[in-house]
């Protein structure tokens, strides 16, 4: 996560970092779940998300808008 955050930067106004989003995408992929991005946060509703991604992280932060912005940043 740290390497991704160093490359893409951290916006203190955001509730979740790009590194945390990428980690969540990997964890979701390991769960073999193929659902639309707008349902992505539902995957983490019954998971110990704070242990997986960090203290203060809520599944609502993993929305399709944030994921899209991170993907756009990676593409650049």
MDAnalysis code that builds the backbone (N, CA, C; Angstrom):
import MDAnalysis as mda
import numpy as np

u = mda.Universe.empty(228, n_residues=76, atom_resindex=np.repeat(np.arange(76), 3), trajectory=True)
u.add_TopologyAttr("name", ["N", "CA", "C"] * 76)
u.add_TopologyAttr("resid", np.arange(1, 77))
u.add_TopologyAttr("resname", ["UNK", "UNK", "UNK", "UNK", "UNK", "UNK", "UNK", "UNK", "UNK", "UNK", "UNK", "UNK", "UNK", "UNK", "UNK", "UNK", "UNK", "UNK", "UNK", "UNK", "UNK", "UNK", "UNK", "UNK", "UNK", "UNK", "UNK", "UNK", "UNK", "UNK", "UNK", "UNK", "UNK", "UNK", "UNK", "UNK", "UNK", "UNK", "UNK", "UNK", "UNK", "UNK", "UNK", "UNK", "UNK", "UNK", "UNK", "UNK", "UNK", "UNK", "UNK", "UNK", "UNK", "UNK", "UNK", "UNK", "UNK", "UNK", "UNK", "UNK", "UNK", "UNK", "UNK", "UNK", "UNK", "UNK", "UNK", "UNK", "UNK", "UNK", "UNK", "UNK", "UNK", "UNK", "UNK", "UNK"])
u.atoms.positions = np.array([
    [0.815, -1.180, 0.000],
    [0.000, 0.000, 0.000],
    [0.866, 1.254, 0.000],
    [1.952, 1.200, 0.732],
    [2.810, 2.378, 0.846],
    [3.402, 2.777, -0.504],
    [3.808, 1.781, -1.294],
    [4.412, 2.063, -2.597],
    [3.381, 2.729, -3.513],
    [2.185, 2.213, -3.530],
    [1.131, 2.794, -4.358],
    [0.831, 4.213, -3.900],
    [0.741, 4.412, -2.597],
    [0.472, 5.749, -2.070],
    [1.596, 6.723, -2.404],
    [2.837, 6.249, -2.403],
    [3.959, 7.108, -2.778],
    [3.877, 7.507, -4.245],
    [3.513, 6.567, -5.098],
    [3.446, 6.830, -6.543],
    [2.270, 7.734, -6.905],
    [1.110, 7.492, -6.285],
    [-0.095, 8.233, -6.650],
    [-0.367, 9.426, -5.740],
    [0.290, 9.462, -4.598],
    [0.056, 10.537, -3.644],
    [-1.139, 10.249, -2.749],
    [-1.208, 10.976, -1.659],
    [-2.296, 10.824, -0.697],
    [-2.994, 12.166, -0.556],
    [-4.287, 12.173, -0.762],
    [-5.103, 13.367, -0.584],
    [-5.734, 13.286, 0.800],
    [-5.346, 14.175, 1.685],
    [-5.832, 14.136, 3.068],
    [-7.329, 14.376, 3.186],
    [-7.950, 14.879, 2.124],
    [-9.398, 15.075, 2.147],
    [-10.153, 13.774, 1.927],
    [-9.482, 12.776, 1.369],
    [-10.100, 11.481, 1.098],
    [-10.126, 10.625, 2.361],
    [-11.127, 9.778, 2.483],
    [-11.264, 8.915, 3.655],
    [-10.490, 7.612, 3.510],
    [-10.085, 7.287, 2.278],
    [-9.365, 6.049, 2.010],
    [-8.313, 6.340, 0.936],
    [-7.151, 5.732, 1.073],
    [-6.056, 5.997, 0.132],
    [-6.149, 5.086, -1.089],
    [-5.418, 5.454, -2.118],
    [-5.359, 4.638, -3.332],
    [-4.793, 3.251, -3.012],
    [-3.799, 3.195, -2.143],
    [-3.217, 1.911, -1.757],
    [-4.230, 1.000, -1.093],
    [-5.084, 1.565, -0.259],
    [-6.117, 0.770, 0.399],
    [-7.155, 0.280, -0.606],
    [-7.471, 1.109, -1.588],
    [-8.419, 0.695, -2.623],
    [-7.844, -0.461, -3.432],
    [-6.577, -0.366, -3.819],
    [-5.944, -1.441, -4.590],
    [-5.905, -2.726, -3.766],
    [-5.584, -2.618, -2.495],
    [-5.576, -3.801, -1.627],
    [-6.971, -4.410, -1.561],
    [-7.997, -3.580, -1.457],
    [-9.374, -4.070, -1.432],
    [-9.735, -4.763, -2.743],
    [-9.283, -4.211, -3.866],
    [-9.550, -4.843, -5.162],
    [-8.887, -6.218, -5.247],
    [-7.675, -6.321, -4.723],
    [-6.977, -7.615, -4.723],
    [-7.699, -8.607, -3.823],
    [-8.084, -8.182, -2.623],
    [-8.809, -9.070, -1.717],
    [-10.131, -9.523, -2.327],
    [-10.818, -8.614, -2.985],
    [-12.065, -8.952, -3.649],
    [-11.816, -9.967, -4.751],
    [-10.734, -9.785, -5.505],
    [-10.393, -10.717, -6.576],
    [-10.042, -12.093, -6.056],
    [-9.387, -12.148, -4.902],
    [-9.048, -13.441, -4.300],
    [-10.301, -14.183, -3.853],
    [-11.358, -13.429, -3.560],
    [-12.635, -14.035, -3.180],
    [-13.424, -14.526, -4.379],
    [-12.837, -14.360, -5.577],
    [-13.456, -14.823, -6.822],
    [-14.853, -14.238, -7.012],
    [-15.021, -12.998, -6.638],
    [-16.315, -12.345, -6.761],
    [-16.303, -11.460, -7.994],
    [-17.221, -11.694, -8.876],
    [-17.320, -10.834, -10.062],
    [-18.691, -10.169, -10.052],
    [-18.721, -8.983, -9.486],
    [-19.945, -8.205, -9.405],
    [-19.642, -6.815, -9.929],
    [-20.655, -6.088, -10.320],
    [-20.430, -4.714, -10.793],
    [-19.790, -3.855, -9.709],
    [-19.025, -2.850, -10.125],
    [-18.322, -1.989, -9.167],
    [-19.260, -1.266, -8.204],
    [-20.467, -0.950, -8.640],
    [-21.360, -0.245, -7.734],
    [-21.805, -1.120, -6.555],
    [-21.573, -2.425, -6.627],
    [-21.872, -3.340, -5.526],
    [-20.611, -3.751, -4.754],
    [-19.477, -3.165, -5.100],
    [-18.189, -3.564, -4.529],
    [-18.178, -3.485, -3.007],
    [-18.731, -2.436, -2.434],
    [-18.689, -2.254, -0.976],
    [-19.439, -3.360, -0.240],
    [-20.417, -3.981, -0.884],
    [-21.174, -5.055, -0.234],
    [-20.290, -6.254, 0.099],
    [-19.249, -6.492, -0.683],
    [-18.338, -7.609, -0.424],
    [-17.705, -7.490, 0.958],
    [-17.439, -6.261, 1.398],
    [-16.734, -6.037, 2.657],
    [-17.651, -5.794, 3.842],
    [-18.964, -5.797, 3.644],
    [-19.878, -5.509, 4.743],
    [-19.787, -6.526, 5.881],
    [-19.514, -7.779, 5.574],
    [-19.429, -8.805, 6.613],
    [-17.985, -9.249, 6.886],
    [-17.026, -8.432, 6.461],
    [-15.602, -8.729, 6.679],
    [-15.043, -7.790, 7.744],
    [-13.950, -8.187, 8.353],
    [-13.258, -7.348, 9.343],
    [-12.425, -6.325, 8.581],
    [-13.090, -5.356, 7.992],
    [-12.453, -4.414, 7.074],
    [-11.362, -3.586, 7.739],
    [-11.528, -3.240, 9.012],
    [-10.489, -2.454, 9.692],
    [-9.212, -3.255, 9.863],
    [-9.338, -4.549, 10.055],
    [-8.138, -5.393, 10.164],
    [-7.489, -5.589, 8.796],
    [-8.285, -5.603, 7.751],
    [-7.765, -5.823, 6.405],
    [-7.166, -4.563, 5.790],
    [-7.827, -3.413, 5.991],
    [-7.429, -2.201, 5.285],
    [-6.952, -1.073, 6.184],
    [-7.248, -1.123, 7.467],
    [-6.777, -0.075, 8.363],
    [-7.878, 0.474, 9.259],
    [-7.455, 1.032, 10.355],
    [-8.373, 1.584, 11.345],
    [-9.176, 2.740, 10.760],
    [-10.456, 2.754, 11.071],
    [-11.319, 3.836, 10.633],
    [-11.884, 3.673, 9.232],
    [-11.573, 2.564, 8.569],
    [-12.065, 2.331, 7.210],
    [-13.436, 1.675, 7.281],
    [-14.336, 2.176, 6.472],
    [-15.707, 1.691, 6.408],
    [-15.955, 1.176, 4.993],
    [-16.757, 0.139, 4.856],
    [-17.015, -0.428, 3.525],
    [-17.652, 0.596, 2.588],
    [-18.352, 1.579, 3.134],
    [-18.980, 2.612, 2.304],
    [-17.950, 3.444, 1.542],
    [-16.722, 3.506, 2.044],
    [-15.669, 4.281, 1.385],
    [-15.229, 3.644, 0.076],
    [-15.516, 2.350, -0.082],
    [-15.123, 1.620, -1.290],
    [-16.252, 1.679, -2.309],
    [-16.495, 2.858, -2.819],
    [-17.575, 3.012, -3.798],
    [-17.008, 3.089, -5.208],
    [-17.891, 2.966, -6.169],
    [-17.447, 2.925, -7.564],
    [-16.793, 4.233, -8.007],
    [-17.181, 5.354, -7.415],
    [-16.546, 6.631, -7.761],
    [-15.077, 6.649, -7.347],
    [-14.805, 6.232, -6.102],
    [-13.425, 6.218, -5.604],
    [-12.584, 5.217, -6.391],
    [-13.143, 4.040, -6.644],
    [-12.415, 3.029, -7.401],
    [-12.093, 3.555, -8.800],
    [-13.043, 4.218, -9.425],
    [-12.826, 4.786, -10.754],
    [-11.728, 5.835, -10.771],
    [-11.707, 6.710, -9.738],
    [-10.661, 7.736, -9.665],
    [-9.281, 7.098, -9.506],
    [-9.190, 6.058, -8.678],
    [-7.912, 5.369, -8.480],
    [-7.472, 4.688, -9.784],
    [-8.399, 4.064, -10.470],
    [-8.065, 3.408, -11.730],
    [-7.602, 4.428, -12.763],
    [-8.249, 5.589, -12.807],
    [-7.812, 6.656, -13.712],
    [-6.401, 7.131, -13.378],
    [-6.114, 7.274, -12.080],
    [-4.766, 7.688, -11.658],
    [-3.725, 6.661, -12.068],
    [-4.050, 5.390, -11.924],
    [-3.114, 4.327, -12.302],
    [-2.869, 4.344, -13.807],
    [-3.924, 4.580, -14.574],
    [-3.806, 4.586, -16.031],
    [-2.881, 5.691, -16.513],
    [-2.840, 6.814, -15.791],
    [-1.969, 7.916, -16.187],
    [-0.538, 7.571, -15.870],
])
